[in-house]
Amino acid sequence: RASCGAVSCVPSLHGADLFGVSGCFLRRKMAEYLQVLKRGMQQIRAHGGIFGSFWQLLRVNDLKTGALVGVDKYGNKYFEDKRNFFGRHRWVDYTQEMNGKNTYWDVDGSMVPPEWHRWLHCMCDEPPTIHPPVAREFIWENHKFNQSATPGQYVPYSTTRKKIEEWVPPQVSRK
């Protein structure tokens, strides 16, 4: 008997199995596929079954499961999973309503408060639940949405004279 890791393998009668691939290799591959299938089923279960997973994919285009790190004052939930590669190991599950506005389909990166933004982008290792931010006067109490492309957007105005004047066509007087 040959041994390959934790799986005990029995050599075949002819020295090689189907297509020249050993039984140990096939068992290891099947174990890997079963682990992937198991993790996929856990993710589907964690999002409320097939329909919940479908709506999650439509809403944020991603299915992830991980450890809940914290919840901010608006209801956004923050997760972390070290098995994902760096940059994709921290994420936010946005709330469905924020400051009286329905945000189920309109998720925006500006919905994340500054203290959680630092943690999401790996500027600090500890989340705000463990290491709360220092109170500063430039951080507002109520988080504001990104107002771009809305009537409330910021539009700067010029404080200098125009260098080029627009052309006005001459008026023809009629008699």
C-alpha positions as CSV (number, residue, x, y, z in Angstrom):
1,R,0.0,0.0,0.0
2,A,1.2,3.5,-0.9
3,S,0.2,6.5,1.2
4,C,-0.4,10.0,-0.1
5,G,-1.0,12.4,2.8
6,A,-4.0,11.5,5.0
7,V,-5.6,9.3,2.3
8,S,-4.5,5.7,2.0
9,C,-4.2,4.5,-1.5
10,V,-4.2,1.0,-3.0
11,P,-2.3,0.5,-6.2
12,S,-4.3,-0.8,-9.1
13,L,-3.6,-4.2,-10.6
14,H,-2.3,-2.8,-13.8
15,G,0.0,-0.1,-12.2
16,A,-2.1,2.9,-13.4
17,D,-5.8,3.7,-13.3
18,L,-7.9,5.0,-16.1
19,F,-6.0,7.3,-18.5
20,G,-2.8,6.9,-16.5
21,V,-4.0,8.9,-13.5
22,S,-3.4,7.4,-10.1
23,G,-6.2,6.8,-7.6
24,C,-4.5,9.1,-5.0
25,F,-4.6,12.0,-7.4
26,L,-8.3,11.4,-8.2
27,R,-9.2,11.2,-4.5
28,R,-7.4,14.4,-3.7
29,K,-9.1,16.2,-6.6
30,M,-12.5,14.9,-5.5
31,A,-11.8,16.1,-2.0
32,E,-10.9,19.6,-3.3
33,Y,-14.1,19.7,-5.4
34,L,-16.2,18.6,-2.4
35,Q,-14.7,21.4,-0.3
36,V,-15.5,24.0,-3.0
37,L,-19.1,22.6,-3.2
38,K,-19.4,22.7,0.6
39,R,-18.3,26.3,0.8
40,G,-20.7,27.3,-2.0
41,M,-23.6,25.6,-0.2
42,Q,-22.6,27.5,3.0
43,Q,-22.7,30.8,1.2
44,I,-26.1,30.1,-0.3
45,R,-27.4,29.0,3.1
46,A,-26.0,32.1,4.7
47,H,-27.8,34.5,2.3
48,G,-31.2,32.9,2.9
49,G,-31.3,30.1,0.3
50,I,-31.4,30.3,-3.5
51,F,-33.8,33.3,-3.6
52,G,-31.9,35.3,-1.0
53,S,-28.6,34.6,-2.9
54,F,-30.2,35.6,-6.2
55,W,-31.4,39.0,-4.7
56,Q,-27.9,39.5,-3.1
57,L,-26.3,38.9,-6.5
58,L,-28.6,41.4,-8.2
59,R,-28.1,44.0,-5.5
60,V,-24.4,44.0,-4.9
61,N,-23.1,41.5,-7.5
62,D,-21.2,39.4,-4.9
63,L,-21.8,36.5,-2.6
64,K,-19.5,36.4,0.5
65,T,-19.7,35.0,3.9
66,G,-17.5,36.0,6.8
67,A,-17.3,37.0,10.5
68,L,-19.4,40.0,11.4
69,V,-17.0,42.7,12.8
70,G,-19.4,45.4,13.6
71,V,-22.4,47.5,12.7
72,D,-22.3,51.3,12.4
73,K,-25.0,53.7,13.6
74,Y,-26.8,53.7,10.2
75,G,-27.2,49.9,10.1
76,N,-24.4,49.0,7.7
77,K,-22.8,45.6,8.6
78,Y,-19.1,45.1,8.2
79,F,-17.5,41.7,7.6
80,E,-14.1,40.1,7.3
81,D,-12.8,36.8,6.0
82,K,-9.1,36.2,6.0
83,R,-9.4,33.3,3.4
84,N,-10.1,35.9,0.7
85,F,-7.1,37.7,-0.8
86,F,-6.0,41.1,0.5
87,G,-8.2,43.9,-0.7
88,R,-11.2,41.6,-0.9
89,H,-11.2,40.3,2.7
90,R,-13.2,43.2,4.2
91,W,-16.6,44.3,2.9
92,V,-19.8,46.1,3.9
93,D,-23.4,44.9,3.6
94,Y,-25.3,48.2,3.1
95,T,-28.4,49.1,5.1
96,Q,-31.7,49.2,3.2
97,E,-32.6,52.7,4.5
98,M,-30.3,55.6,5.5
99,N,-31.3,59.1,6.7
100,G,-34.9,58.5,5.5
101,K,-33.8,57.4,2.0
102,N,-34.5,54.0,0.6
103,T,-31.1,52.6,-0.4
104,Y,-31.9,49.0,-1.2
105,W,-31.0,49.4,-4.9
106,D,-29.0,52.7,-4.7
107,V,-25.9,51.6,-2.8
108,D,-23.1,54.1,-2.9
109,G,-19.6,54.1,-1.4
110,S,-20.3,57.4,0.3
111,M,-22.7,55.6,2.6
112,V,-19.8,54.4,4.7
113,P,-18.8,56.7,7.6
114,P,-15.2,57.9,7.8
115,E,-14.2,55.7,10.7
116,W,-15.4,52.5,8.9
117,H,-13.8,53.7,5.6
118,R,-10.4,53.6,7.3
119,W,-10.9,50.0,8.4
120,L,-12.3,48.8,5.0
121,H,-9.3,50.2,3.2
122,C,-6.8,48.7,5.6
123,M,-5.6,52.0,6.9
124,C,-5.9,50.6,10.4
125,D,-6.0,47.0,11.7
126,E,-8.6,47.5,14.5
127,P,-12.2,48.2,13.6
128,P,-14.0,51.2,15.2
129,T,-15.8,48.8,17.6
130,I,-12.4,47.9,19.2
131,H,-10.6,51.2,18.7
132,P,-13.1,54.1,18.5
133,P,-12.0,57.2,16.6
134,V,-11.0,60.3,18.4
135,A,-13.7,63.0,18.3
136,R,-12.8,65.8,15.9
137,E,-14.6,68.9,14.9
138,F,-14.3,68.4,11.2
139,I,-16.2,65.0,11.3
140,W,-19.9,65.8,11.1
141,E,-22.4,64.0,13.3
142,N,-24.9,63.0,10.6
143,H,-23.4,61.3,7.5
144,K,-24.1,63.1,4.2
145,F,-24.7,61.3,0.9
146,N,-22.8,62.0,-2.2
147,Q,-24.8,64.7,-3.9
148,S,-23.2,64.5,-7.4
149,A,-25.6,64.6,-10.4
150,T,-28.5,65.8,-8.1
151,P,-30.0,69.3,-7.7
152,G,-28.1,69.5,-4.3
153,Q,-24.6,69.1,-5.9
154,Y,-21.9,71.6,-5.2
155,V,-21.3,73.9,-8.1
156,P,-18.4,76.3,-7.7
157,Y,-18.6,79.8,-9.1
158,S,-15.8,81.9,-10.5
159,T,-14.6,85.0,-8.5
160,T,-12.5,86.3,-11.4
161,R,-13.4,88.3,-14.5
162,K,-13.9,86.4,-17.7
163,K,-11.0,86.5,-20.1
164,I,-13.2,85.8,-23.1
165,E,-16.5,87.5,-23.6
166,E,-19.2,85.7,-25.6
167,W,-20.2,87.1,-29.0
168,V,-23.5,88.9,-29.2
169,P,-24.9,89.2,-32.8
170,P,-25.6,92.8,-33.9
171,Q,-29.2,93.9,-33.9
172,V,-30.5,95.0,-37.3
173,S,-32.9,97.9,-37.0
174,R,-36.0,97.9,-39.1
175,K,-37.6,101.0,-40.4
